[in-house]
Amino acid sequence: MAEIGATRAAGPTARALFWAWARIGAFSFGGGSSTLFLIRREFVEVRGWLDETAFREDYALSKLVPGINIIAQAILIGRRIAGGWGAVAAVAGLLLPAIFVTTVLAATIAWVERFHAAQAALGGVIPATAGLTLALTVQLVGRSDVKTPRLAALAGVAIVAAAALIGFLHLPVPVVLIAFGIVGALFPHAIGIPPRQQAPPIPSADPDVPVAAPAPATGAGSGVPSAERAD
């Protein structure tokens, strides 16, 4: 998992984070798919405050909590970049434009509903939102660690399986995500994750305690005499 502190060290201030999220909240028409598309473009592509791994991790974690997932993702990204105040700034920046626009619409909804063009425009947003969802899926898969045809095929099977479990069998989203996470944890090699390398020994903080040197190899070709030759 990407380290939160590594991104926060060189990240922006909470004020800059607020204005970035305010920009997303002001232009995220069409629901969650368009918001996710804008979040990724703003933080990964335009500003470079997140890498692909951090964005995918926060996106997956936000799906495991109840409530509005976009707000959960804003909290995770804000905390990752600028700490606790970053989380506050992210939520405030995301919600304030929506509160303003919703208040204006609530005051003028009776007037807007009389116009057929406005209703037709709202109907045109639906297929555009589906297109944004597809574009986001392609970006997440295309820029991930899928580097071989086998991994690409596994990613396609996982996408279809998740869509079927959620869309047709109506399984809860957290259940599906946890199940896929368990499969990935049990079979890391199948999804292209290399085995964890053994970390080197940590030197002792006490200067009086010597650090044990690795045992030299013995035998032919090692340059160290064997036990018989040492005698």
C-alpha positions as CSV (number, residue, x, y, z in Angstrom):
1,M,0.0,0.0,0.0
2,A,1.3,3.5,-0.9
3,E,2.6,5.4,2.1
4,I,0.5,8.3,3.2
5,G,3.4,10.3,4.7
6,A,5.5,10.1,1.5
7,T,2.9,12.0,-0.5
8,R,2.2,14.4,2.4
9,A,5.8,15.5,2.8
10,A,5.9,17.3,-0.6
11,G,2.2,17.9,-0.9
12,P,0.2,21.2,-1.2
13,T,-1.3,23.2,1.6
14,A,-4.9,22.7,2.9
15,R,-5.9,25.9,1.1
16,A,-4.6,24.7,-2.3
17,L,-6.4,21.4,-1.6
18,F,-9.6,23.2,-0.9
19,W,-9.6,25.1,-4.2
20,A,-8.8,22.0,-6.1
21,W,-11.8,20.2,-4.6
22,A,-14.0,23.3,-5.1
23,R,-13.1,23.1,-8.8
24,I,-14.1,19.5,-8.9
25,G,-17.3,20.1,-7.0
26,A,-18.3,23.0,-9.3
27,F,-17.9,20.9,-12.5
28,S,-18.9,17.4,-11.4
29,F,-22.2,17.2,-13.2
30,G,-23.6,13.8,-13.9
31,G,-23.1,12.0,-10.6
32,G,-20.3,9.9,-9.1
33,S,-18.8,8.7,-12.4
34,S,-18.1,12.3,-13.6
35,T,-16.7,13.2,-10.2
36,L,-14.3,10.3,-10.1
37,F,-13.2,11.1,-13.6
38,L,-12.4,14.7,-12.5
39,I,-10.7,13.6,-9.3
40,R,-8.3,11.4,-11.2
41,R,-7.6,14.0,-13.8
42,E,-7.1,16.7,-11.3
43,F,-4.9,14.9,-8.8
44,V,-3.1,12.3,-10.9
45,E,-2.7,13.8,-14.4
46,V,-2.8,17.6,-13.9
47,R,-1.3,18.3,-10.5
48,G,0.6,15.1,-9.8
49,W,-0.3,15.1,-6.2
50,L,-1.2,11.3,-6.3
51,D,0.1,8.4,-8.3
52,E,-2.0,5.7,-9.8
53,T,-1.5,3.3,-6.9
54,A,-2.6,5.8,-4.3
55,F,-5.6,6.8,-6.3
56,R,-6.7,3.2,-6.8
57,E,-6.2,2.4,-3.1
58,D,-8.3,5.3,-1.9
59,Y,-10.9,4.5,-4.4
60,A,-11.1,0.9,-3.3
61,L,-11.2,1.9,0.4
62,S,-13.9,4.4,-0.1
63,K,-16.2,1.6,-1.4
64,L,-15.9,-0.3,1.8
65,V,-17.5,2.3,4.0
66,P,-21.3,3.1,4.1
67,G,-22.7,6.4,3.0
68,I,-21.5,8.6,0.1
69,N,-18.4,7.1,-1.3
70,I,-17.2,10.3,-2.9
71,I,-17.0,12.0,0.4
72,A,-15.1,9.1,1.9
73,Q,-12.7,9.3,-1.0
74,A,-12.2,13.1,-0.5
75,I,-11.4,12.4,3.2
76,L,-8.8,9.8,2.3
77,I,-7.2,11.8,-0.4
78,G,-7.2,15.0,1.7
79,R,-5.6,13.2,4.7
80,R,-3.1,11.5,2.5
81,I,-1.9,14.8,0.9
82,A,-2.3,17.4,3.8
83,G,-3.2,15.5,7.0
84,G,-6.3,16.2,9.1
85,W,-6.8,19.7,7.8
86,G,-6.4,18.4,4.3
87,A,-9.4,16.1,4.9
88,V,-11.5,19.0,6.2
89,A,-10.5,21.2,3.3
90,A,-11.3,18.4,0.8
91,V,-14.8,17.8,2.1
92,A,-15.5,21.5,2.3
93,G,-14.3,22.2,-1.2
94,L,-16.3,19.3,-2.6
95,L,-19.6,20.2,-0.9
96,L,-19.8,23.9,-0.9
97,P,-20.3,24.3,-4.7
98,A,-22.9,21.5,-4.6
99,I,-24.7,23.2,-1.7
100,F,-24.9,26.4,-3.6
101,V,-26.1,24.9,-6.9
102,T,-28.7,22.7,-5.1
103,T,-30.0,25.7,-3.2
104,V,-30.4,27.6,-6.5
105,L,-32.1,24.7,-8.2
106,A,-34.5,24.2,-5.3
107,A,-35.5,27.8,-5.6
108,T,-36.1,27.6,-9.3
109,I,-37.1,24.0,-9.9
110,A,-40.8,24.9,-10.7
111,W,-39.6,27.4,-13.3
112,V,-37.1,24.9,-14.9
113,E,-39.6,22.0,-15.0
114,R,-41.8,24.0,-17.4
115,F,-39.1,24.0,-20.1
116,H,-39.0,20.9,-22.3
117,A,-35.4,21.6,-23.3
118,A,-34.3,21.4,-19.7
119,Q,-35.8,17.9,-19.3
120,A,-34.3,16.8,-22.6
121,A,-30.9,18.0,-21.5
122,L,-31.1,16.1,-18.2
123,G,-32.0,13.0,-20.3
124,G,-28.9,13.5,-22.4
125,V,-26.7,13.5,-19.3
126,I,-27.4,9.8,-18.6
127,P,-25.5,8.2,-21.6
128,A,-22.7,10.7,-21.1
129,T,-22.4,9.5,-17.5
130,A,-22.1,5.9,-18.8
131,G,-19.4,7.0,-21.1
132,L,-17.5,8.6,-18.3
133,T,-17.7,5.4,-16.3
134,L,-16.3,3.4,-19.2
135,A,-13.5,6.0,-19.7
136,L,-12.6,5.8,-16.0
137,T,-12.5,2.0,-16.1
138,V,-10.2,2.0,-19.2
139,Q,-7.9,4.5,-17.5
140,L,-7.7,2.5,-14.2
141,V,-7.0,-0.7,-16.0
142,G,-4.8,0.7,-18.8
143,R,-2.5,2.6,-16.4
144,S,-2.3,-0.1,-13.7
145,D,0.1,-3.0,-13.4
146,V,-1.5,-5.0,-16.2
147,K,1.5,-5.5,-18.4
148,T,1.0,-9.0,-19.9
149,P,-1.9,-10.6,-21.9
150,R,-2.6,-13.0,-19.1
151,L,-3.0,-10.2,-16.5
152,A,-5.2,-8.2,-19.0
153,A,-7.4,-11.3,-19.4
154,L,-7.6,-11.7,-15.6
155,A,-8.5,-8.0,-15.3
156,G,-11.3,-8.4,-17.9
157,V,-12.7,-11.5,-16.1
158,A,-12.6,-9.7,-12.8
159,I,-14.5,-6.7,-14.2
160,V,-17.1,-8.8,-15.8
161,A,-17.5,-11.0,-12.7
162,A,-17.8,-7.9,-10.4
163,A,-20.4,-6.3,-12.7
164,A,-22.4,-9.5,-12.8
165,L,-22.3,-10.0,-9.0
166,I,-23.3,-6.4,-8.3
167,G,-25.6,-5.7,-11.3
168,F,-27.5,-8.9,-11.7
169,L,-27.1,-10.8,-8.4
170,H,-27.4,-7.6,-6.4
171,L,-24.7,-8.5,-4.0
172,P,-23.5,-5.7,-1.6
173,V,-20.5,-3.8,-3.0
174,P,-18.4,-4.3,0.2
175,V,-19.0,-8.1,0.0
176,V,-17.8,-8.3,-3.6
177,L,-14.8,-6.1,-2.9
178,I,-13.8,-8.1,0.2
179,A,-14.2,-11.3,-1.7
180,F,-12.0,-10.1,-4.5
181,G,-9.4,-8.8,-2.0
182,I,-9.3,-12.2,-0.3
183,V,-8.7,-13.9,-3.7
184,G,-5.9,-11.4,-4.4
185,A,-4.3,-12.0,-1.0
186,L,-4.4,-15.8,-1.5
187,F,-3.0,-15.8,-5.0
188,P,-0.7,-12.8,-5.4
189,H,1.3,-14.4,-8.2
190,A,-1.8,-14.8,-10.3
191,I,-2.4,-11.0,-10.4
192,G,1.3,-10.1,-11.0
193,I,2.4,-9.1,-7.5
194,P,6.0,-10.3,-7.0
195,P,7.0,-12.0,-3.7
196,R,8.1,-9.7,-0.9
197,Q,11.8,-9.5,-0.6
198,Q,13.4,-10.1,2.8
199,A,14.4,-6.8,4.4
200,P,18.1,-6.3,5.5
201,P,18.9,-6.5,9.2
202,I,18.3,-3.2,11.1
203,P,21.4,-1.8,12.9
204,S,21.1,-1.6,16.6
205,A,20.6,1.9,18.1
206,D,22.9,1.0,21.0
207,P,26.6,1.6,20.1
208,D,27.7,-0.9,22.7
209,V,25.8,-3.7,21.0
210,P,27.7,-4.9,17.9
211,V,25.7,-5.7,14.8
212,A,26.1,-9.4,13.9
213,A,27.8,-9.8,10.5
214,P,26.5,-12.4,8.1
215,A,28.1,-15.7,8.4
216,P,30.7,-16.2,5.6
217,A,30.3,-19.0,3.2
218,T,32.7,-22.0,3.5
219,G,33.8,-24.6,1.2
220,A,35.5,-24.7,-2.2
221,G,35.5,-21.4,-4.1
222,S,34.4,-19.3,-1.1
223,G,37.9,-18.1,-0.1
224,V,37.2,-19.2,3.5
225,P,38.8,-22.4,4.8
226,S,36.5,-25.1,6.0
227,A,36.5,-26.5,9.5
228,E,39.0,-29.2,8.7
229,R,41.4,-26.8,7.1
230,A,41.0,-24.2,9.9
231,D,42.4,-26.8,12.3
